Amino acid sequence: MTKLIFVTGGVTSSLGKGIFAASLAKLLQGHGYRVTIQKFDPYINVDPGTLNPYEHGECYVTDDGAETDLDLGHYERFLSISTSQANNVTTGRVYQTVITKERAGEFLGKTVQVVPHITDEIKRRVTLLAETGDYDVVITELGGTVGDIESLPYLEALRQLRWERGSKDCMVIHLTLIPFLRAAKELKTKPTQHSVKELQNSGIQPDILVCRTEYPLTKEIRNKLALFCNVENNAVIEAIDAETIYDVPMLMLKEKLDSTVLNKFKMKRNKDFSLSTWKNFLGRLKNPSHQVNIALIGKYIELADAYISIHESFKHAGAFNECSVNVVPIHSQTVEAENVSKLLSDFDGILVAPGFGSRGIDGKLTAIKYARENNIPFFGICLGMQCAVVEFARNVLGYKEAASSEVTENTPHPVIDLMEEQKSITEKGGTMRLGAYNCKLKKRSLGYKIYKKDIIQERHRHRYEFNNAYRKNFESHGMVLSGINPENDLVEIVEIKDHPFFIGVQFHPELKSTVKDPHPIFSAFVEAAILFKQEKMNS
């Protein structure tokens, strides 16, 4: 039977349950086990697709078109696996399913209640991956913290599953905080004790305690936590603050977390277990031969999580090129024609980030014009690609009023326009062009040089597209439309012929970059930034 591991959180949110879950999965994967992770979010939204990035950070999109929590990005980046709709469940989706069944009469007239109907649906979702996928272990991360009202149905479902399956097939790992009081100069265990007590009040006893801490745990603290939280001494795991998230698997290995989990499940350890590939990645990440500065022009820069996949993709690409990539966020509203040179002249590359709406568009256009005219390596993603098209139309084709119809509805030159199949859609949630689509690359283009193949597949999240009515005009003036979707003739990649590195993509390459396989466009962009910096220094 598939083993189930539940990761709960206590004391405070943002302790890093997703990173911990991904790190544990990486260790178990290293032992040869087939592992996947799922995230249960307690909010009422059906998915995070309609949430403002300031509210919930980045919306991560899977191959099957699911708009999901950003933690699924961590799962994929650590494990080099593809997740799906089944890997992210919200309270909204659970209730939606139960209510739909009630409307269809599937409960035979019974009163629909949180227990058993909501908890049964949660349990069904928990075991869905185990039943449909060929996995040895399924790790389930429960969002929020123990004690939250919205988390109670999930904890009750967990209690029931644990009772039904028994400890031999079901495990609970509780992630908590050991705060350091500077006035007393000591670590305090009482918040963790109260957190575990709250979990026990729900009928759940954790098997392993993972303690986030700024300072190492002494033997006395470990013994105290084991005694008062009712866990074994070797089940108290120190999770000290790490330099990067990619250090966490190595720290958990040092704490023998993998051995503790495998012993509790009576599963075999791999004698040849090694994280040599991971260690090599960390070595390249921390010992670079080069350094470049990249300007990230966006509208949500106040929250790093809004562009987290882009930041992580630069780390992967940086390690691949043995280069330290210093990404500097710049709010697009601050970029103007009068200050663009002062803001961007010292950068080795410019990336214009994705987004929605009209706010900050002028700043993005100004930054793109500066990159194009000064031969600075440029990379535009989704809205960034659309802005590159608009900027080219205005300043090269001479269409001064060219715009995206998303920004200027009545523009005389809608070079970016609403996709035909989107024009009849009124509901916002889950209705964009989502998921993986094919793209055919033009031979002898920059895109073909980067990917080294004819057909690629990338993930999308957009409603607006390049207006094909203007294709001949763009191509005759030096813009190369190098990537085309073969099914609907949608332009996916644009380039500028006589520029050292200028590429805009309609899709989101940052969603497919992993530690094992850095995304080729990010790697090529970092390489171009290194060359640009060297040439600048030489001249």
C-alpha positions in Angstrom: 0.0 0.0 0.0 1.2 3.5 -0.8 2.6 5.2 2.3 1.0 8.6 3.2 3.0 11.4 4.9 1.2 14.5 6.2 3.1 17.7 6.8 1.4 20.1 9.2 2.5 23.5 10.6 2.3 25.2 13.9 3.1 28.5 15.7 3.2 30.6 12.6 2.8 30.5 8.8 5.6 30.8 6.3 7.9 28.3 8.0 8.6 26.6 4.7 6.4 23.5 4.8 6.7 23.3 1.0 10.5 23.4 0.9 10.6 20.8 3.7 8.2 18.5 1.9 10.1 18.9 -1.3 13.4 18.2 0.5 12.0 15.0 2.2 10.7 13.9 -1.2 14.1 14.4 -2.7 15.7 12.2 -0.1 13.2 9.4 -0.5 13.6 9.8 -4.3 17.3 9.3 -3.8 16.6 6.0 -2.1 14.9 4.8 -5.3 11.2 5.4 -4.2 8.6 6.9 -6.5 7.4 10.0 -4.6 4.9 12.8 -5.3 3.6 15.7 -3.2 0.3 17.5 -3.0 -0.8 20.7 -1.4 -4.1 21.3 0.4 -5.0 25.0 0.8 -7.7 26.0 3.3 -9.0 29.1 1.4 -12.4 29.2 -0.2 -11.2 30.1 -3.7 -11.5 27.2 -6.1 -7.9 27.9 -7.2 -5.5 30.8 -7.0 -6.0 31.8 -10.6 -8.1 34.9 -9.7 -6.0 35.9 -6.7 -3.9 39.1 -6.9 -0.1 38.2 -6.8 0.2 40.5 -3.7 -2.3 38.2 -2.0 -0.9 34.8 -2.7 2.3 35.2 -4.7 2.8 33.5 -8.1 0.1 31.4 -9.6 1.9 28.2 -10.8 0.5 26.5 -14.0 0.9 22.8 -14.7 1.0 20.9 -18.0 -2.7 20.0 -17.7 -3.7 23.6 -17.3 -4.3 23.7 -13.5 -3.7 27.1 -11.8 -2.1 26.1 -8.6 -0.2 27.2 -5.5 3.4 28.3 -5.9 4.6 25.4 -3.7 4.0 23.0 -6.7 6.8 24.9 -8.4 9.1 23.9 -5.5 8.0 20.3 -5.9 8.7 20.2 -9.6 12.1 22.1 -9.3 13.4 19.7 -6.6 12.0 16.4 -8.0 12.1 17.0 -11.8 8.5 15.7 -12.0 5.3 17.1 -13.5 2.5 17.8 -11.2 -1.2 18.2 -12.2 -4.6 19.3 -11.0 -4.7 16.5 -8.5 -1.6 17.9 -6.7 -3.4 21.0 -5.5 -6.7 21.0 -3.7 -8.5 24.0 -2.1 -11.4 24.1 0.3 -13.3 25.9 -2.4 -12.8 22.9 -4.8 -13.8 20.4 -2.0 -17.0 22.2 -1.2 -17.8 22.8 -4.9 -17.5 19.0 -5.6 -19.7 18.1 -2.6 -22.4 20.7 -3.5 -22.4 19.5 -7.1 -23.0 16.0 -5.8 -25.8 17.2 -3.5 -27.5 19.0 -6.4 -27.3 15.8 -8.5 -29.0 13.8 -5.6 -26.0 11.6 -5.0 -26.4 11.7 -1.2 -29.9 10.2 -1.4 -31.6 13.0 0.5 -29.3 13.0 3.5 -28.3 16.1 5.3 -24.9 17.2 3.9 -22.5 18.0 6.7 -18.8 18.8 7.2 -18.5 15.4 8.9 -18.7 13.0 7.1 -19.3 14.5 3.6 -16.6 17.2 3.5 -14.1 15.1 5.3 -14.9 12.1 3.0 -14.2 14.3 0.0 -10.9 15.4 1.5 -9.9 11.8 2.2 -10.8 10.9 -1.4 -8.6 13.7 -2.7 -5.7 12.6 -0.5 -5.8 9.0 -1.7 -6.6 10.0 -5.4 -2.9 10.3 -6.3 -2.0 7.1 -4.5 -4.7 5.2 -6.4 -4.2 6.7 -9.9 -0.4 7.1 -9.8 2.3 4.5 -9.4 3.8 5.9 -6.2 5.4 4.4 -3.2 5.0 7.6 -1.1 2.5 10.5 -1.3 3.4 13.5 0.8 0.5 15.8 1.6 1.2 19.4 2.8 -1.6 20.9 4.8 -1.7 24.7 4.3 -2.1 27.1 7.2 -1.3 26.4 10.8 -2.8 24.1 13.5 -5.5 26.0 15.3 -6.9 27.8 12.3 -10.7 27.4 12.0 -10.4 26.7 8.2 -7.9 23.9 8.8 -10.2 21.9 11.1 -11.9 19.7 8.4 -8.5 18.8 7.1 -7.2 17.7 10.5 -10.3 15.7 11.1 -9.9 13.9 7.7 -6.2 13.3 8.6 -7.2 11.8 12.0 -9.6 9.5 10.3 -7.1 8.4 7.6 -4.5 7.7 10.3 -7.0 5.6 12.2 -8.1 3.7 9.1 -4.6 3.0 7.7 -2.6 2.7 10.9 0.9 4.0 11.7 2.5 1.5 9.4 1.2 3.3 6.3 0.5 6.8 7.6 2.8 9.4 9.2 2.4 12.9 10.5 5.3 15.4 10.5 4.8 18.6 12.4 6.8 21.6 11.4 7.1 24.2 14.1 9.2 27.2 15.3 11.7 27.4 18.1 12.0 31.2 18.6 15.2 32.8 20.0 14.6 35.5 22.7 17.5 37.9 22.4 16.8 39.4 25.8 17.1 36.0 27.5 19.7 34.7 25.0 18.0 31.4 24.7 15.7 29.2 22.5 12.2 28.7 23.7 10.3 25.5 23.3 6.9 26.5 24.8 5.3 27.7 21.5 6.1 24.3 20.0 4.7 22.5 23.0 1.5 24.4 22.7 1.3 23.8 19.0 1.7 20.0 19.5 -0.9 20.1 22.2 -3.3 21.9 19.8 -2.6 19.1 17.3 -3.3 16.5 20.0 -6.6 18.1 20.8 -7.6 17.3 17.2 -6.8 13.6 18.0 -3.5 13.6 16.1 -0.1 12.7 17.6 2.9 13.8 15.4 5.5 11.1 14.6 8.3 13.5 13.8 8.9 17.1 15.0 10.8 19.4 12.6 12.0 22.6 14.4 12.8 25.7 12.5 15.4 27.6 14.3 18.1 30.3 14.0 20.5 28.5 16.2 21.4 24.8 16.7 19.3 22.8 19.1 21.2 21.5 22.1 20.8 17.9 23.3 18.9 19.2 26.3 16.4 21.0 24.1 15.9 17.9 21.9 15.3 15.8 25.0 12.9 18.3 26.4 10.9 18.5 23.1 10.8 14.7 22.8 9.6 14.3 26.4 6.9 16.9 26.4 5.7 16.4 22.8 5.6 12.6 23.1 8.0 11.8 20.2 11.2 9.7 20.1 14.5 11.5 20.6 15.7 10.8 17.1 12.3 12.2 15.8 13.2 15.7 16.8 14.7 17.2 13.7 16.6 20.5 13.6 15.8 22.7 10.6 18.2 25.5 11.0 18.0 28.6 8.7 19.7 27.8 5.4 21.7 30.0 3.0 19.5 28.9 0.1 16.4 26.6 -0.2 18.6 24.1 -2.1 20.7 23.5 1.1 17.7 22.1 2.9 17.9 18.5 1.5 21.5 18.3 2.6 20.6 19.6 6.1 17.8 17.1 6.4 20.2 14.4 5.3 22.6 15.5 8.0 19.8 15.2 10.5 19.1 11.6 9.2 15.5 12.5 8.4 15.4 9.9 5.6 16.5 7.1 7.9 13.9 8.1 10.6 11.1 8.1 8.0 12.2 4.8 6.4 12.7 3.1 9.7 9.2 4.1 10.9 7.7 2.7 7.7 10.0 -0.3 7.8 11.1 0.5 4.2 14.6 -0.4 2.9 17.4 2.1 2.6 19.4 2.3 -0.6 23.0 1.5 0.3 24.2 3.4 -2.8 22.2 6.4 -1.9 23.9 9.6 -3.1 23.0 13.2 -3.7 26.1 13.8 -5.8 24.3 15.6 -8.6 22.6 17.9 -6.1 26.0 18.5 -4.4 27.5 19.4 -7.8 24.7 21.9 -8.4 25.3 23.5 -5.0 29.0 23.7 -5.7 28.4 25.6 -9.0 25.8 27.8 -7.4 28.0 28.8 -4.5 31.4 29.0 -6.4 30.7 31.1 -9.5 33.3 32.1 -12.0 31.3 35.1 -13.3 28.8 37.6 -12.1 26.1 39.5 -14.0 23.4 42.0 -13.0 19.9 41.5 -14.5 17.1 44.1 -14.3 13.7 42.5 -13.7 11.1 45.0 -14.8 7.8 44.2 -13.2 4.7 45.5 -11.5 4.6 43.2 -8.4 8.2 43.6 -7.2 7.2 44.4 -3.6 6.5 40.7 -3.1 9.4 38.4 -4.2 7.0 35.4 -4.3 5.1 37.1 -7.2 8.1 36.2 -9.5 9.5 33.3 -7.5 9.8 30.9 -10.5 11.8 33.5 -12.5 14.2 34.0 -9.5 14.7 30.3 -9.1 15.2 29.8 -12.9 18.0 32.3 -12.8 19.6 30.3 -10.0 19.4 27.1 -12.1 20.8 29.0 -15.2 23.4 30.7 -13.1 24.7 27.4 -11.7 24.7 26.0 -15.3 26.9 28.9 -16.5 28.9 29.0 -13.2 27.7 32.5 -12.8 26.2 34.5 -9.9 23.1 36.2 -11.2 22.1 39.3 -9.3 18.5 39.9 -10.1 17.4 43.5 -9.3 13.7 44.1 -9.3 12.7 47.5 -10.7 9.1 48.7 -10.6 7.9 49.4 -14.1 6.1 52.5 -13.0 9.4 54.1 -12.1 10.9 53.7 -15.6 10.6 56.8 -17.8 12.4 58.2 -20.8 14.1 60.8 -18.7 15.7 58.3 -16.3 15.9 55.0 -18.2 19.6 55.3 -19.0 20.5 56.1 -15.4 18.3 53.1 -14.2 19.4 50.5 -16.7 22.9 51.4 -18.1 24.8 49.3 -15.6 22.8 46.1 -16.2 24.0 43.2 -18.3 20.5 42.0 -19.2 16.9 43.2 -19.0 13.9 40.9 -18.4 10.4 42.2 -18.6 8.2 40.1 -16.5 4.6 38.8 -17.0 1.5 40.5 -15.6 -2.0 41.7 -16.4 -3.6 45.1 -16.9 -2.4 48.6 -17.9 -0.5 49.7 -14.8 3.2 50.1 -15.5 3.0 49.4 -19.2 4.7 52.6 -20.3 7.7 51.8 -18.2 8.0 48.4 -19.7 7.9 49.8 -23.2 10.6 52.4 -22.3 12.8 49.6 -20.9 12.4 47.5 -24.0 13.2 50.4 -26.3 16.4 51.0 -24.3 17.4 47.4 -24.5 16.7 47.2 -28.3 18.5 50.4 -29.2 21.6 49.7 -27.0 22.0 46.0 -27.9 21.5 44.9 -24.3 20.4 41.3 -23.9 16.6 41.3 -23.6 14.1 38.6 -22.5 10.3 39.2 -22.4 7.9 36.7 -20.9 4.1 36.7 -21.8 3.2 40.4 -21.3 6.9 41.1 -21.7 6.7 39.6 -25.2 3.5 41.5 -26.0 5.1 44.8 -24.9 8.1 44.0 -27.1 5.7 43.7 -30.1 4.0 47.0 -29.2 7.3 48.8 -28.8 8.5 47.6 -32.2 5.2 48.6 -33.8 5.4 52.1 -32.4 9.1 52.9 -32.9 10.1 50.8 -35.9 6.9 50.3 -37.9 5.8 53.8 -37.1 2.4 52.9 -35.7 2.5 55.5 -32.9 -0.8 54.5 -31.5 -0.2 50.8 -31.6 -1.2 49.0 -28.4 -2.6 45.8 -26.9 -6.4 45.9 -26.8 -6.1 44.9 -23.2 -4.6 48.2 -22.4 -6.2 50.5 -25.1 -9.5 49.0 -26.2 -10.1 51.3 -29.2 -6.5 51.5 -30.5 -6.3 51.8 -34.3 -3.5 49.2 -34.4 -4.3 46.4 -32.0 -1.0 44.5 -32.6 -1.9 42.4 -29.5 -5.5 41.4 -29.4 -7.9 39.2 -27.5 -7.8 35.6 -28.7 -10.8 34.7 -30.8 -11.9 31.9 -28.5 -11.7 34.3 -25.5 -14.2 36.8 -26.9 -17.3 35.0 -25.7 -16.0 34.2 -22.2 -17.4 36.2 -19.3 -16.2 34.2 -16.2 -12.6 34.9 -15.1 -11.6 31.7 -13.2 -9.9 28.9 -15.1 -10.8 30.3 -18.5 -7.5 31.6 -19.9 -5.4 29.6 -22.4 -3.8 27.4 -19.8 -1.3 24.5 -19.8 1.2 23.0 -22.2 1.0 23.6 -26.0 3.2 22.8 -28.9 5.4 25.3 -30.6 7.3 24.8 -33.9 10.6 26.6 -34.2 11.9 28.3 -37.4 15.3 26.9 -38.5 18.3 29.2 -38.1 16.5 31.3 -35.5 17.7 32.2 -32.0 14.9 30.0 -30.6 16.1 27.0 -32.7 19.7 27.6 -31.6 18.6 27.6 -27.9 16.3 24.6 -28.0 18.2 22.6 -30.7 15.0 21.0 -31.9 12.0 21.6 -34.2 9.0 21.1 -31.8 8.9 22.3 -28.1 6.2 22.2 -25.6 5.7 25.1 -23.1 3.1 26.2 -20.5 0.8 29.1 -21.1 -1.5 31.5 -19.1 -2.9 34.3 -21.2 -5.9 35.7 -23.1 -4.3 38.0 -25.6 -2.1 37.1 -28.6 -0.1 38.5 -31.4 -2.4 39.9 -34.1 -1.7 37.9 -37.2 -3.1 40.7 -39.4 0.3 42.5 -38.8 2.7 39.5 -39.4 4.0 40.6 -42.8 4.6 44.2 -41.5 6.7 43.0 -38.6 8.7 40.4 -40.6 9.5 42.9 -43.4 11.0 45.3 -40.8 13.3 42.8 -39.1 11.2 41.0 -36.4 11.5 37.3 -36.7 8.4 35.3 -35.7 10.4 32.2 -34.9 8.0 30.1 -32.9 4.5 29.3 -34.1 1.8 27.0 -32.5 1.1 24.5 -35.3 -2.6 23.9 -34.2 -3.9 27.5 -34.3 -1.1 29.5 -36.0 -0.5 31.5 -32.8 2.8 33.4 -32.6 4.7 32.1 -29.6 8.3 33.6 -30.0 9.5 36.9 -31.4 13.1 37.9 -32.0 14.9 40.8 -33.6 17.2 39.8 -36.4 20.1 42.2 -36.0 20.3 42.2 -32.2 22.8 40.1 -30.2 20.1 38.6 -27.9 16.5 39.8 -28.1 13.7 37.3 -27.5 10.1 37.5 -26.3 8.0 34.4 -25.6 4.2 34.2 -25.1 4.6 31.2 -22.8 6.1 30.9 -19.3 9.5 29.1 -19.5 10.2 29.8 -15.8 7.5 27.1 -15.0 9.6 24.3 -16.5 13.1 25.1 -15.1 14.4 22.5 -12.6 17.7 21.9 -10.7 18.4 19.0 -12.9 17.3 20.7 -16.2 17.7 24.5 -16.2 15.5 26.1 -18.8 17.5 26.6 -22.0 16.2 30.2 -22.6 17.3 31.3 -19.1 20.7 29.6 -19.6 21.2 31.2 -23.0 20.1 34.6 -21.6 22.6 34.4 -18.7 25.3 33.3 -21.2 24.5 36.4 -23.4 24.6 38.6 -20.3 28.1 37.3 -19.5 29.3 38.0 -23.0 27.8 41.4 -23.0 29.5 42.3 -19.8 32.9 41.0 -21.1 32.6 43.0 -24.3 31.6 46.1 -22.3 34.6 45.7 -20.0 36.9 45.2 -23.0 35.7 48.2 -24.8 
